[in-house]
Amino acid sequence: MYKGVFPLFGFILVLLSGCNPSSAPQTPPTNPAKAQATSTETPKYSFEVINTFSHDTNAFTQGLIFLNGALLESTGLNGQSTLRKVDLKTGAVLKQVEVPPQYFAEGMTVLNGKIFQVTWQNHEGFVYDLETFQLERQFLYDGEGWGLTTDGESLILSDGTDQIRFLDPITMKVRRTIKVYDHDHPFNRLNELEYVKGEIYANIWGANFIVRIDPATGKVLGVINFTGLLAPQDYRPGTDVLNGIAYDAAGDRLFVTGKRWPKLFEVRLKE
């Protein structure tokens, strides 16, 4: 299965006004920001765009972080995968290394002065020096690699299922695993990850939603509906799905983009 193609699937359960996105993945609920939540409903969020920046339409975005005023980005596809440093304001690539063509690069994060990058189906990842992008070592892990983030202690890995694993950054052994759920329904196809204010934000592959996850229990704490973020006139042949979350902790800024999107957005969440 080619992971870049928008899927027609009916088993990702996002409880937006009681509807499953498989029936209408592009349709937001009526006035979600004003929806009256009950104690049993999962909080729902919409968004407002604060700033818009250029994004390389050749970048098949798999991993994204904000660090020291710039973006670090992992891009995918066999023969096109890269690790790059990107100027936020212009979208210009400041530094880049190519991943060997047999690898389909996926999520990426930074921990202890090292960049960690995983691959889709090769069961291998890479560790680079943060400053030079020099490859220092490779590591192995079980299952597929989709998204990667960190809580400052563990590497946090998604693999396309409803499970998220917390890995030791040295040995890559699994420290613990959580299953992501909402009202007893599992959330699978968890993709790009970002650790934001003690929560895990996760793209749901193939849908215009990001879920907020409790890293202790796996419970979904909220669903963010990004339908309409990229305007119809900005779509071109090859424009793909929403994917890519970065957070600027110092400035409390949230950035999102998509695979081969022409724009990257700074957004603010609205209830």
Summary of the structure (lengths in Angstrom):
residues: 271
radius of gyration: 17.3
end to end distance: 35.8
largest distance: 51.4
contacts: 895
relative contact order: 0.19
helix: 2%
strand: 48%
